[in-house]
């Protein structure tokens, strides 16, 4: 679940900072409220997922999953999401855009630390910041 939450955030389908909030934290409820407010604003702006789900956003998701040590199932899910969104994405894109990225998140179940530590360290926005600083993220 943490991998797909990170994917949603990297794609721009959820608000920044929401992916890693532990379930019992009050921030989860606050984020739910902020999400509700934003979706109403988006309806008024006529902002649709088709304008957010671009090839660049999918490449960002590949990079985030790679740096976060995400699940191997992510490739299949991201590929299916891209196809559904009408975005051309190939398995080779993982090699071209994410293979050589360092592992930045050492989180369970495969890593050492609990997800709470990832949240406290900045979560997905922290990973994306590092990628942006390295010139490996599409920042627009």
Secondary structure per residue as TSV (DSSP state, phi and psi in degrees):
chain	resnum	aa	ss	phi	psi
A	1	X	-	360.0	-37.1
A	2	X	H	-64.5	-34.4
A	3	X	H	-64.1	-48.2
A	4	X	H	-71.1	-29.6
A	5	X	H	-63.6	-41.9
A	6	X	H	-65.6	-38.9
A	7	X	H	-61.1	-48.2
A	8	X	H	-59.1	-41.8
A	9	X	H	-68.2	-43.6
A	10	X	H	-64.6	-33.2
A	11	X	H	-74.4	-15.8
A	12	X	T	89.4	16.8
A	13	X	S	-93.3	-2.7
A	14	X	S	-141.7	161.7
A	15	X	-	-68.6	146.4
A	16	X	T	-58.0	133.8
A	17	X	T	93.1	-2.2
A	18	X	-	-88.4	-23.9
A	19	X	T	-62.0	-35.9
A	20	X	T	-102.5	4.9
A	21	X	-	-67.0	122.0
A	22	X	-	-61.7	144.7
A	23	X	T	-52.9	-43.4
A	24	X	T	-80.9	-2.7
A	25	X	S	-75.7	144.9
A	26	X	H	-63.6	-26.2
A	27	X	H	-60.2	-27.0
A	28	X	H	-63.8	-45.9
A	29	X	H	-65.7	-39.2
A	30	X	H	-64.2	-39.4
A	31	X	H	-67.8	-37.3
A	32	X	H	-61.9	-41.9
A	33	X	H	-63.3	-47.1
A	34	X	H	-62.6	-36.4
A	35	X	H	-64.5	-43.7
A	36	X	H	-60.1	-42.6
A	37	X	H	-63.0	-43.3
A	38	X	H	-66.4	-39.1
A	39	X	H	-65.6	-34.2
A	40	X	H	-66.2	-44.2
A	41	X	H	-59.1	-42.0
A	42	X	H	-63.1	-37.6
A	43	X	H	-62.5	-41.9
A	44	X	H	-67.7	-31.7
A	45	X	H	-83.1	-8.2
A	46	X	T	57.0	38.2
A	47	X	-	-88.0	115.1
A	48	X	-	-111.1	157.2
A	49	X	H	-55.5	-30.5
A	50	X	H	-62.4	-23.5
A	51	X	H	-87.0	-17.4
A	52	X	H	-96.5	-37.1
A	53	X	-	-84.1	87.4
A	54	X	-	-109.2	170.0
A	55	X	H	-58.0	-40.1
A	56	X	H	-63.6	-39.2
A	57	X	H	-67.5	-34.9
A	58	X	H	-69.1	-38.2
A	59	X	H	-64.4	-36.0
A	60	X	H	-61.1	-42.9
A	61	X	H	-62.3	-40.2
A	62	X	H	-60.1	-44.1
A	63	X	H	-64.8	-43.3
A	64	X	H	-63.9	-45.0
A	65	X	H	-60.8	-42.0
A	66	X	H	-63.7	-46.5
A	67	X	H	-71.7	-25.6
A	68	X	H	-91.7	0.2
A	69	X	T	64.5	40.2
A	70	X	-	-66.6	169.2
A	71	X	-	-61.1	146.2
A	72	X	T	-66.5	-18.0
A	73	X	T	-71.0	-15.1
A	74	X	H	-59.0	-38.0
A	75	X	H	-58.5	-46.5
A	76	X	H	-64.2	-44.2
A	77	X	H	-68.1	-43.2
A	78	X	H	-65.3	-40.9
A	79	X	H	-60.4	-43.8
A	80	X	H	-66.0	-40.5
A	81	X	H	-63.6	-42.8
A	82	X	H	-62.3	-45.0
A	83	X	H	-60.8	-44.6
A	84	X	H	-62.8	-34.0
A	85	X	H	-83.3	-4.4
A	86	X	T	77.7	24.0
A	87	X	-	-103.8	130.8
A	88	X	-	-78.3	118.3
A	89	X	-	-142.5	134.5
A	90	X	-	-121.9	153.4
A	91	X	T	-54.5	-31.8
A	92	X	H	-61.3	-25.6
A	93	X	H	-60.8	-29.3
A	94	X	H	-62.3	-44.5
A	95	X	H	-67.5	-43.5
A	96	X	H	-72.3	-29.9
A	97	X	H	-120.1	-10.7
A	98	X	T	-138.4	-12.5
A	99	X	T	-62.3	-40.6
A	100	X	T	-92.9	11.3
A	101	X	-	-81.8	144.5
A	102	X	-	-77.1	154.1
A	103	X	-	-75.9	119.4
A	104	X	-	-104.8	-19.5
A	105	X	-	-117.5	123.1
A	106	X	-	-110.0	71.5
A	107	X	B	-114.0	146.5
A	108	X	T	-63.9	151.6
A	109	X	T	-86.3	-22.7
A	110	X	T	-85.3	-23.5
A	111	X	S	-96.9	-166.0
A	112	X	S	-92.9	-36.0
A	113	X	B	-102.6	154.1
A	114	X	-	-71.5	157.4
A	115	X	H	-58.6	-27.5
A	116	X	H	-59.5	-37.3
A	117	X	H	-65.5	-37.7
A	118	X	H	-62.8	-44.0
A	119	X	H	-60.0	-48.9
A	120	X	H	-64.9	-25.8
A	121	X	T	-84.8	-2.8
A	122	X	T	117.8	-8.7
A	123	X	H	60.2	-150.5
A	124	X	H	-60.3	-40.2
A	125	X	H	-58.1	-34.2
A	126	X	H	-66.9	-41.4
A	127	X	H	-63.9	-45.2
A	128	X	H	-64.9	-35.1
A	129	X	H	-62.1	-46.2
A	130	X	H	-61.2	-41.9
A	131	X	H	-64.7	-40.8
A	132	X	H	-63.5	-44.4
A	133	X	H	-62.8	-30.8
A	134	X	T	-85.4	0.5
A	135	X	T	72.4	25.0
A	136	X	-	-113.3	14.6
A	137	X	S	-131.8	139.3
A	138	X	-	-79.7	104.6
A	139	X	-	-82.1	-5.2
A	140	X	-	-93.3	360.0
